Amino acid sequence: MLFSQSWADLPYIIITIIIGFTLHEFAHAYVAYKFGDPTAQKQGRLTLNPIAHLDPLGAIFIILVGFGWARPVPVNRYYFKRPRLAGVLVSLAGPLSNLILAFIGFVLFVLLYKTGITNGLPFDFFPFLQIFIQMNLLLFAFNLIPLPPLDGYRIIEDLVSSRVRAKMSQYEVYGSILFIVLVVTGLSNSTIFPYIRFVQGFFINLFQSILL
């Protein structure tokens, strides 16, 4: 189970997945729409309704193995006047939304801890906020991995030349296979997860330096 949490924390994890995935995909759709692409909006994806974004299997996977997915937002880059810039910003929007959520969670954690206003309440906010912060940092770091079909790969596609982009598209299927192999064989424990833990630790320390 994700983060070696107990099953008692499952409601916190589910709530975080609903919020984190929904905001992530909405951010992609919103930025694409602002750059002139109505595709996601026409398909009902420019919404904060979780039903429009969640993939049940992807949600189960992130609970069980730490990797999961929502329904990808459709983007048609031909609507963009500046396809490279718009493409990078649309791809970045999802991970950045999770980073912002993690920061908001940390702010709430500090405020609740310092004010003590949760004392006596029947709901313990602190375990939830800890999971909320860690999972949103996971989503931020994970989606920036430069392997297809993740956002990090799409960002690289828009930063390189058209010739390199064409070459990348030829080998994209192999990148997807590599990603699957890392997850299925457990090699992710010595590759992807150390990177994710580093990113989580880095931003936790950064948030602490800002707020404490």
Residue frames relative to the residue before (quaternion, step in Angstrom):
aa qw qx qy qz dx dy dz
M 1.0000 0.0000 0.0000 0.0000 0.00 0.00 0.00
L 0.6335 -0.5820 0.3578 0.3633 3.57 -1.06 0.82
F 0.8547 0.0743 -0.1065 0.5027 3.55 -0.98 1.06
S 0.4630 -0.6884 0.4339 0.3513 3.61 1.26 0.25
Q 0.2825 0.7644 -0.5285 0.2378 3.57 1.05 0.74
S 0.5099 -0.6094 0.4997 0.3449 3.56 -1.25 0.41
W 0.6401 -0.5299 0.3881 0.3986 3.53 -1.26 0.37
A 0.5435 0.6144 -0.4032 0.4057 3.60 1.18 -0.36
D 0.6789 0.4842 -0.2826 0.4741 3.58 1.21 -0.53
L 0.3930 0.7583 -0.4578 0.2468 3.60 1.27 -0.11
P 0.6395 0.5125 -0.3613 0.4449 3.67 0.88 -0.70
Y 0.6330 0.5259 -0.3345 0.4592 3.60 1.03 -0.77
I 0.6542 0.5193 -0.3020 0.4595 3.55 1.00 -0.89
I 0.6604 0.5085 -0.3097 0.4576 3.57 0.93 -0.89
I 0.6418 0.5130 -0.3252 0.4681 3.59 0.93 -0.85
T 0.6619 0.5081 -0.3063 0.4582 3.58 0.95 -0.89
I 0.6340 0.5255 -0.3297 0.4617 3.58 0.98 -0.82
I 0.6489 0.5209 -0.3207 0.4524 3.58 0.89 -0.91
I 0.7005 0.4536 -0.2720 0.4791 3.59 0.86 -0.96
G 0.7020 0.4967 -0.2798 0.4268 3.59 0.79 -1.04
F 0.6844 0.4688 -0.2875 0.4787 3.58 0.89 -0.89
T 0.6578 0.5246 -0.3196 0.4358 3.58 0.92 -0.90
L 0.6890 0.4650 -0.2897 0.4745 3.59 0.83 -0.94
H 0.6071 0.5696 -0.3452 0.4333 3.59 1.05 -0.77
E 0.7361 0.4112 -0.2416 0.4803 3.57 0.74 -1.03
F 0.6062 0.5441 -0.3568 0.4573 3.58 1.06 -0.66
A 0.6316 0.5420 -0.3303 0.4452 3.58 1.01 -0.82
H 0.6195 0.5251 -0.3361 0.4770 3.59 0.99 -0.82
A 0.6986 0.4881 -0.2730 0.4464 3.57 0.80 -1.07
Y 0.6670 0.5222 -0.3045 0.4356 3.58 0.94 -0.92
V 0.6860 0.4727 -0.2925 0.4694 3.59 0.85 -0.94
A 0.6250 0.5254 -0.3404 0.4664 3.59 1.01 -0.77
Y 0.6489 0.5192 -0.3082 0.4631 3.58 0.97 -0.87
K 0.6601 0.5124 -0.3045 0.4571 3.57 0.98 -0.86
F 0.6949 0.4333 -0.2701 0.5065 3.58 1.16 -0.52
G 0.6964 -0.5325 0.2502 0.4110 3.56 1.24 0.33
D 0.5860 0.5726 -0.3799 0.4294 3.60 1.24 0.04
P 0.1686 -0.8280 0.5285 0.0815 3.64 -0.41 1.18
T 0.3516 0.7890 -0.4632 0.1984 3.59 1.29 -0.03
A 0.7065 0.4529 -0.2690 0.4726 3.58 0.73 -1.04
Q 0.6374 0.5365 -0.3255 0.4471 3.57 1.00 -0.82
K 0.6682 0.4976 -0.2984 0.4658 3.60 0.97 -0.84
Q 0.7119 0.4294 -0.2513 0.4956 3.59 1.16 -0.57
G 0.5760 -0.6437 0.3560 0.3566 3.57 1.24 0.36
R 0.5006 0.6757 -0.4120 0.3508 3.58 1.21 0.45
L 0.5809 0.5456 -0.3921 0.4595 3.60 1.24 -0.08
T 0.4954 0.6298 -0.4092 0.4365 3.52 0.68 1.20
L 0.3961 -0.6931 0.5474 0.2512 3.54 -1.28 0.46
N 0.4076 0.6861 -0.4869 0.3550 3.56 1.24 0.38
P 0.4160 -0.7462 0.4548 0.2515 3.64 -0.45 1.14
I 0.5795 0.6068 -0.3819 0.3875 3.59 1.08 -0.65
A 0.6516 0.5323 -0.3154 0.4389 3.58 1.07 -0.68
H 0.7777 0.3859 -0.1681 0.4670 3.59 1.13 -0.57
L 0.6682 0.5471 -0.3198 0.3897 3.59 0.98 -0.74
D 0.1886 -0.7202 0.6573 0.1172 3.51 -1.21 0.75
P 0.4402 -0.7348 0.4365 0.2753 3.64 -0.42 1.14
L 0.6681 0.4956 -0.3080 0.4617 3.59 0.93 -0.88
G 0.6499 0.5188 -0.3147 0.4576 3.58 0.98 -0.83
A 0.6392 0.5199 -0.3225 0.4660 3.58 1.05 -0.75
I 0.6393 0.5193 -0.3197 0.4683 3.59 1.01 -0.82
F 0.6501 0.5328 -0.3183 0.4384 3.57 0.96 -0.88
I 0.6811 0.4787 -0.3212 0.4514 3.61 0.85 -0.83
I 0.6115 0.5336 -0.3509 0.4670 3.60 1.13 -0.54
L 0.7605 0.4244 -0.2084 0.4451 3.56 0.85 -1.00
V 0.8384 0.1795 -0.0596 0.5112 3.61 0.84 -0.93
G 0.5705 -0.6267 0.3828 0.3678 3.60 1.22 -0.10
F 0.7061 0.3422 -0.2516 0.5665 3.58 1.30 -0.04
G 0.1714 0.7905 -0.5751 0.1228 3.55 -0.91 0.83
W 0.2419 -0.7741 0.5715 0.1250 3.52 -1.27 -0.01
A 0.3103 -0.6786 0.6244 0.2311 3.50 -1.37 0.35
R 0.6515 -0.4597 0.3839 0.4657 3.58 -1.26 -0.15
P 0.4285 -0.7186 0.4760 0.2708 3.62 -0.61 1.07
V 0.4207 -0.6842 0.5365 0.2588 3.55 -1.04 0.80
P 0.3932 -0.7172 0.5148 0.2569 3.63 -0.81 0.92
V 0.0300 -0.7918 0.6098 -0.0192 3.56 -0.89 0.98
N 0.1274 -0.7735 0.6186 0.0541 3.56 -0.91 0.99
R 0.2806 -0.8203 0.4806 0.1315 3.54 -0.10 1.34
Y 0.5467 0.6291 -0.4017 0.3795 3.61 1.18 -0.27
Y 0.5870 0.5512 -0.3718 0.4619 3.59 1.25 -0.18
F 0.6119 0.5902 -0.3487 0.3945 3.58 1.16 -0.48
K 0.4231 -0.6888 0.5280 0.2602 3.57 -0.99 0.86
R 0.7558 0.1488 -0.0957 0.6304 3.57 1.14 -0.68
P 0.2291 -0.8516 0.4521 0.1337 3.58 0.34 1.28
R 0.6631 0.5148 -0.3280 0.4332 3.60 0.91 -0.81
L 0.6810 0.4777 -0.2847 0.4765 3.57 0.81 -1.01
A 0.6803 0.4851 -0.2939 0.4643 3.56 0.83 -0.98
G 0.6385 0.5419 -0.3259 0.4387 3.58 0.98 -0.85
V 0.6590 0.5016 -0.3068 0.4691 3.59 0.93 -0.89
L 0.6969 0.4802 -0.2823 0.4516 3.58 0.85 -0.95
V 0.6225 0.5232 -0.3398 0.4725 3.59 1.06 -0.71
S 0.6753 0.4880 -0.2934 0.4688 3.58 0.94 -0.87
L 0.6705 0.5037 -0.2943 0.4584 3.59 1.01 -0.80
A 0.5724 0.6520 -0.3758 0.3257 3.56 1.06 -0.75
G 0.6544 0.5330 -0.3185 0.4315 3.58 0.94 -0.85
P 0.7061 0.4412 -0.2770 0.4797 3.62 0.67 -1.02
L 0.6508 0.5199 -0.3304 0.4439 3.61 0.96 -0.80
S 0.5997 0.5509 -0.3697 0.4474 3.60 1.08 -0.61
N 0.6599 0.4951 -0.3087 0.4734 3.59 1.04 -0.73
L 0.6176 0.5283 -0.3427 0.4712 3.58 1.08 -0.67
I 0.6478 0.5091 -0.3107 0.4741 3.58 0.99 -0.83
L 0.6362 0.5203 -0.3272 0.4664 3.59 0.99 -0.80
A 0.6369 0.5243 -0.3262 0.4615 3.58 0.99 -0.83
F 0.6587 0.5032 -0.3066 0.4679 3.58 0.96 -0.85
I 0.6334 0.5180 -0.3273 0.4725 3.59 0.99 -0.82
G 0.6389 0.5262 -0.3172 0.4629 3.57 1.00 -0.84
F 0.6605 0.4993 -0.3086 0.4683 3.57 0.99 -0.82
V 0.6174 0.5370 -0.3390 0.4642 3.59 1.03 -0.77
L 0.6627 0.4989 -0.2998 0.4712 3.58 0.92 -0.91
F 0.6192 0.5490 -0.3363 0.4495 3.57 1.01 -0.84
V 0.6851 0.4829 -0.2831 0.4662 3.58 0.84 -0.99
L 0.6671 0.5076 -0.3092 0.4491 3.59 0.89 -0.92
L 0.6753 0.4871 -0.2994 0.4660 3.58 0.89 -0.89
Y 0.6514 0.5189 -0.3137 0.4560 3.56 1.02 -0.82
K 0.7218 0.4569 -0.2612 0.4495 3.58 0.85 -0.96
T 0.7187 0.4350 -0.2594 0.4765 3.59 1.01 -0.72
G 0.2840 -0.7939 0.4928 0.2149 3.58 1.15 -0.58
I 0.3566 0.7747 -0.4699 0.2278 3.58 1.22 0.35
T 0.6228 0.5437 -0.3540 0.4372 3.60 1.21 -0.23
N 0.4401 0.7043 -0.4591 0.3156 3.60 1.25 -0.14
G 0.8029 0.2613 -0.2094 0.4932 3.54 -0.83 1.00
L 0.5597 0.5918 -0.4017 0.4184 3.58 1.23 -0.20
P 0.5369 -0.6574 0.4213 0.3194 3.63 -1.04 0.68
F 0.7096 0.4169 -0.2482 0.5109 3.60 1.21 -0.44
D 0.2806 -0.7575 0.5687 0.1550 3.57 -0.80 1.03
F 0.2737 -0.8149 0.4947 0.1280 3.56 -0.28 1.30
F 0.6127 0.6302 -0.3537 0.3198 3.59 1.02 -0.72
P 0.6523 0.4789 -0.3454 0.4752 3.68 0.86 -0.73
F 0.6300 0.5339 -0.3315 0.4562 3.58 1.03 -0.78
L 0.6928 0.4770 -0.2898 0.4567 3.58 0.83 -0.96
Q 0.6038 0.5473 -0.3579 0.4559 3.60 1.07 -0.65
I 0.6697 0.4752 -0.2871 0.4932 3.58 0.92 -0.90
F 0.6334 0.5480 -0.3233 0.4405 3.57 0.98 -0.88
I 0.6720 0.4926 -0.2884 0.4718 3.58 0.93 -0.92
Q 0.6996 0.4848 -0.2781 0.4452 3.58 0.78 -1.04
M 0.6912 0.4858 -0.2942 0.4468 3.59 0.90 -0.88
N 0.6591 0.4877 -0.3235 0.4724 3.58 0.99 -0.71
L 0.6161 0.5048 -0.3478 0.4945 3.60 1.12 -0.54
L 0.5980 0.5431 -0.3528 0.4723 3.58 1.11 -0.65
L 0.6748 0.4921 -0.2967 0.4630 3.59 0.85 -0.95
F 0.6185 0.5406 -0.3316 0.4639 3.57 1.07 -0.76
A 0.7226 0.4420 -0.2499 0.4690 3.58 0.74 -1.08
F 0.6624 0.5354 -0.3120 0.4210 3.56 0.86 -0.97
N 0.7170 0.4644 -0.2663 0.4465 3.58 0.85 -0.94
L 0.6489 0.5000 -0.3297 0.4693 3.59 1.22 -0.21
I 0.4118 0.6841 -0.4881 0.3524 3.60 1.27 0.12
P 0.3809 -0.7740 0.4593 0.2120 3.62 -0.69 1.03
L 0.4625 0.6239 -0.4920 0.3935 3.56 0.72 1.11
P 0.4812 -0.6554 0.4814 0.3275 3.61 -0.95 0.75
P 0.6493 -0.1700 -0.7344 -0.1008 1.57 -2.12 1.34
L 0.3211 0.7976 -0.4680 0.2043 3.61 1.17 0.47
D 0.6790 -0.5201 0.3432 0.3881 3.55 -1.28 0.47
G 0.6068 0.5752 -0.3600 0.4139 3.59 1.03 -0.71
Y 0.6379 0.5136 -0.3173 0.4781 3.58 1.06 -0.74
R 0.6603 0.5092 -0.3110 0.4561 3.59 0.94 -0.87
I 0.6157 0.5398 -0.3476 0.4569 3.57 1.07 -0.69
I 0.6501 0.5068 -0.3128 0.4719 3.58 0.92 -0.90
E 0.6065 0.5702 -0.3508 0.4289 3.59 0.98 -0.81
D 0.7387 0.4194 -0.2345 0.4727 3.57 0.92 -0.88
L 0.6440 0.5229 -0.3290 0.4512 3.59 1.22 -0.26
V 0.6803 0.4838 -0.2921 0.4666 3.59 1.11 -0.61
S 0.6575 -0.5068 0.3819 0.4061 3.55 -1.31 0.19
S 0.6667 -0.5009 0.3699 0.4096 3.56 -1.28 0.35
R 0.6325 0.5366 -0.3350 0.4470 3.58 1.05 -0.75
V 0.6702 0.4737 -0.2934 0.4902 3.57 0.95 -0.89
R 0.6173 0.5526 -0.3426 0.4428 3.57 1.02 -0.77
A 0.6465 0.5150 -0.3140 0.4671 3.56 0.99 -0.85
K 0.6395 0.5130 -0.3200 0.4748 3.59 1.02 -0.80
M 0.6408 0.5355 -0.3233 0.4451 3.56 0.96 -0.87
S 0.6509 0.5295 -0.3209 0.4393 3.58 0.95 -0.84
Q 0.6145 0.5603 -0.3442 0.4359 3.58 1.14 -0.64
Y 0.7704 0.3406 -0.1654 0.5130 3.56 1.07 -0.77
E 0.3509 0.7793 -0.4699 0.2209 3.59 1.27 0.08
V 0.6329 0.5480 -0.3380 0.4300 3.57 0.96 -0.81
Y 0.6464 0.5151 -0.3265 0.4584 3.59 1.06 -0.73
G 0.6128 0.5415 -0.3427 0.4624 3.56 1.10 -0.64
S 0.6416 0.5144 -0.3153 0.4736 3.55 1.03 -0.79
I 0.6385 0.5189 -0.3187 0.4707 3.56 1.03 -0.82
L 0.6301 0.5366 -0.3264 0.4567 3.59 0.99 -0.86
F 0.6428 0.5253 -0.3169 0.4587 3.55 0.96 -0.87
I 0.6625 0.5020 -0.3011 0.4674 3.59 0.92 -0.92
V 0.6390 0.5328 -0.3216 0.4522 3.58 0.99 -0.89
L 0.6404 0.5348 -0.3242 0.4457 3.59 0.95 -0.88
V 0.6916 0.4759 -0.2749 0.4686 3.56 0.97 -0.87
V 0.7134 0.4815 -0.2672 0.4334 3.56 0.79 -1.07
T 0.7348 0.4391 -0.2385 0.4587 3.60 0.92 -0.89
G 0.5068 -0.6540 0.4273 0.3644 3.58 1.19 -0.27
L 0.4270 0.7064 -0.4638 0.3218 3.58 1.27 0.07
S 0.5185 0.6421 -0.4089 0.3894 3.56 1.25 -0.34
N 0.5827 0.6019 -0.3682 0.4034 3.60 1.17 -0.53
S 0.7541 0.3286 -0.1927 0.5350 3.57 1.19 -0.53
T 0.7118 0.4033 -0.2531 0.5164 3.60 1.27 0.06
I 0.8001 0.3122 -0.1630 0.4857 3.56 0.36 -1.25
F 0.6982 0.5011 -0.2938 0.4184 3.59 0.78 -0.98
P 0.6264 0.5130 -0.3695 0.4560 3.67 0.92 -0.65
Y 0.6289 0.5273 -0.3252 0.4699 3.58 1.05 -0.78
I 0.6649 0.5025 -0.3046 0.4612 3.58 0.91 -0.92
R 0.6578 0.5018 -0.3137 0.4658 3.59 0.95 -0.86
F 0.6157 0.5371 -0.3448 0.4621 3.59 1.07 -0.70
V 0.6677 0.4947 -0.3008 0.4681 3.59 0.90 -0.93
Q 0.6374 0.5227 -0.3303 0.4598 3.58 0.95 -0.83
G 0.6776 0.4940 -0.2891 0.4618 3.57 0.88 -0.94
F 0.6333 0.5473 -0.3275 0.4384 3.56 0.98 -0.87
F 0.7387 0.4187 -0.2467 0.4670 3.58 0.78 -0.99
I 0.5749 0.5500 -0.3885 0.4648 3.60 1.09 -0.51
N 0.6620 0.4902 -0.2984 0.4821 3.58 0.96 -0.89
L 0.6372 0.5241 -0.3269 0.4609 3.57 1.02 -0.78
F 0.6557 0.5016 -0.3155 0.4678 3.58 0.90 -0.90
Q 0.6403 0.5261 -0.3261 0.4549 3.58 0.99 -0.82
S 0.6673 0.5047 -0.3096 0.4519 3.58 0.94 -0.85
I 0.6633 0.4979 -0.2983 0.4724 3.58 1.15 -0.59
L 0.8178 0.3220 -0.1196 0.4618 3.56 0.83 -1.03
L 0.7481 0.3879 -0.2291 0.4872 3.61 1.13 -0.45
